[in-house]
């Protein structure tokens, strides 16, 4: 089984990559500038690459390899992203995906030229069959699928394939020398720093409302798959290693919670926050309940449930009042701040009751005082019309 793991990983990787082409082709370049997509995707990937630092110590990288990692970041992180984004903005996803099939051929050619591999009859036959199939798809495909193709777009995809092949061959030893999380962290963090100044303007000026109106379904589909796939893989890995569900429940629950809070409201044309905010807190409560049972704890009913319920009621009530009342927002926010300070007192009391951590009513006095002061200030401003007008003239509040 172990010898098939790399092939399974590559298969899953290619399935995820396959979703890139139609998705990028929908949003590029009509709704998102290619450089905005380059910078945005690199920043998000860089943030995800930092997550392993939560449970593993950062690996020390030799000074001689730092320049190689920076070169890898510029090649596979920046240049490849630029080529593929600009290429897909000028060609069809079918042509782009077919052109990208030459990567194995380029990898083999580079490996042979650098003396790292050699031709065999089986490898040559497989590559020729793969290329023949790709050409057959192009020649027999409907003409409508190619009417949006452009020669420069195909050239960009070709350059993307060349950059990918060069990275796979040239930096193979570097990947083998360090943990894969270390290499990815260096590559994407450096690439994000390089690309962000060039794409920040386009990110700011992106019309996100247009994306939600015209490219919502493919966006939601991609987000759903990206959240479901890690959840399924974690269950399979957990079952394979332990023979039962041990740790994968936490990752599946976290993915489900993220889906409910972020993705689920996007399925609706006009999501009502009065409905979805209580749903979010209910999902949080269920996730905490699962953690309580999975860890054999006894803190849900005495701590997690009342705290989640109190905060959920406060936030839901505040959102409902702000949503339905056209006037009196200052009174609503002021009252919410005062009640929020009171909730911190409840949290400290329940902490001491459940976990016996220390003195009662010690640290909660500070957020309570701040909430009361800010809340009373907003109430005074709301009642005093001249003061409210003066603040509006001076601070545009």
C-alpha positions, 0 to 999 in steps of 0.5 A, a space after each residue: 500500500 505504501 508504494 501507491 501513496 505517492 500515486 494517490 497523492 498525485 491523483 488527488 493533486 491533479 483532481 484539485 488542479 483540474 478544477 482550476 482551469 474552468 474556475 479561473 476561466 470564468 472569473 478571468 479577466 471579466 471579474 478579476 484582474 489576472 494579477 489580482 488573482 496571482 497576488 491573492 492566491 499567493 497570499 492565501 497559500 502563504 498564510 496556510 503554509 504557516 499553519 504547520 508552525 502551530 505543531 512543529 518547530 521551524 526547520 533550519 535552512 542552510 544559507 546556501 539553500 536560501 537562494 535556491 528557495 528564493 529562486 524556486 519562489 520566483 519560478 514556481 510561485 510568481 512566474 508560473 502563477 503569472 503565466 497560468 493566470 494571464 494564459 487562462 484569461 486569453 484561452 479556453 480551459 480545454 486548450 489550457 489543460 491539454 497544453 499542460 499535459 506536456 509537463 511529463 514530457 518536458 520533465 523526462 526530456 530535462 531529466 535525460 539532458 541533465 543525466 538524472 534519468 534515461 529513456 525506456 521503451 515503456 516511458 516513450 510509449 506512454 508519453 506518445 500515447 498521452 500526447 496522441 490522446 491530447 491531440 485527438 481531443 483538440 482535433 475532435 473537440 467542438 469548435 465552440 470550445 476553441 472559439 475563445 482561444 488565443 495564440 498568446 494565451 496558449 503560449 502563456 500556458 506553454 511557458 507555465 508548463 515549462 516552468 513547472 517541469 523545470 521546477 520539478 527537475 531542478 529542485 527535486 534534491 532541495 525538496 528531498 533535503 527538507 520537510 515539504 512544509 518548510 519548502 512550501 513555506 519558503 516558496 509561497 511566503 517569498 512569492 507572496 511578498 514579491 507579488 503583492 505590491 504588483 497586485 494590491 491595486 487590482 485586488 482593491 479595485 476588484 468588483 466582488 459584487 459582480 463575482 457574486 452575481 455572475 460567477 457565484 455557483 462555480 465559486 461556491 462549488 470550488 469552495 465546497 470541494 476544497 472544504 470537503 476533500 480535506 475532510 474526507 482525506 483526514 477520515 481515510 488517513 485516520 481510519 487507515 492509521 488507527 482503525 477508527 475515528 480519533 483525530 479526524 473528527 476535529 478537522 471534519 468538524 472544523 471544516 463543517 463549521 467553516 462551511 456553515 459560517 462562510 460558504 452556506 450564506 453565499 448560496 442565498 441571494 440575500 442571506 438574512 443575518 438574523 437567521 444565519 447568526 443564530 445558525 452560526 452559534 448553534 454550529 459552534 455549540 455543536 462543535 464544542 459538544 463533539 469536542 467535549 464528548 470526544 475528549 471525555 470532558 465534563 465542561 460543556 453543560 457548565 461552561 461551553 453551553 451557557 457561554 456560547 448561548 449568552 454570546 449568541 443571544 447577545 450578538 443575535 439580538 444586536 444584529 436583529 435590532 440593527 437589521 430591523 430598526 432604522 433609528 436608534 443604532 447608538 442605543 443598540 450598540 451602547 446597550 450591547 457593549 454594557 451587556 458584553 461587559 456583563 458577559 465577561 463576568 459570567 465567563 469568569 464565574 463559569 471558568 472558576 466554577 468549572 475549572 477552579 482556575 482562581 479568584 472570582 471576579 478578578 480580570 472580568 472587572 476590566 472589560 466590564 468597566 470598559 464596556 460600561 464606559 463605552 456603552 454609557 458614552 454612546 447612550 449619552 450621545 444618543 440622548 443628547 442631540 446637540 452633542 451628536 450633531 457636534 460629533 458629526 460635524 467634527 468627526 463625521 460620526 
